[in-house]
Amino acid sequence: MRIVGVDPGCYGALALIEAGALISVDDMPFLKVRRGKGDKAEIDGYALGSLLRKLRADVLVVEQVGGVTGQSASAAFNFGRAAGAPEYAAKALGVRVEMVPPTTWKRALQVNSGKDGSRHMASRLWPGMAHMFVRKKDNDRAESALIAHWFDRQQPRGDGNVFA
């Protein structure tokens, strides 16, 4: 099964796992778009669709996110648009979509809180891909890989055991 984990948002990431192996990690494709007096990040829907076609996912597992306390209404709206883009792009391509709250996958994988916890765990699980998780801002890459890993662990194995 080809599982794509998604840490949503303009600066999020997508990671592909197949048969327990981390195959690829991609940053969320985005553009800078002029809005008023400044440039704003916006998901590049065309590039996202192309990436999802290339990944050939059987299932897209998206972290279920919500607004941030103290965030302005327009910022929350923009984040909501960015968070929903992978879900609806996958549905348009006929890919099954599952949502998972961050507390669910983090608790199951025993990920330490904070940005470093996800990066350290991803580096431990996939040492050959550790270069993808070096910087603090690579947290989204690590979390997308861990979301896919969490979902992969939920799948029944050939011997009938879960979490094999």
Salt bridges, closest charged atoms under 4 A:
GLU18 OE1 - ARG2 NH1 2.83
ASP27 OD1 - ARG141 NE 2.80
ASP39 OD1 - ARG34 NE 3.34
GLU42 OE1 - ARG35 NH2 2.23
GLU87 OE2 - LYS91 NZ 2.94
GLU98 OE2 - ARG96 NE 3.00
ASP116 OD1 - ARG119 NH2 2.56
ASP116 OD1 - LYS136 NZ 3.09
ASP138 OD1 - ARG135 NH2 2.70
ASP138 OD1 - ARG141 NH1 3.45
GLU143 OE2 - LYS106 NZ 3.35
ASP152 OD2 - ARG157 NH2 3.68
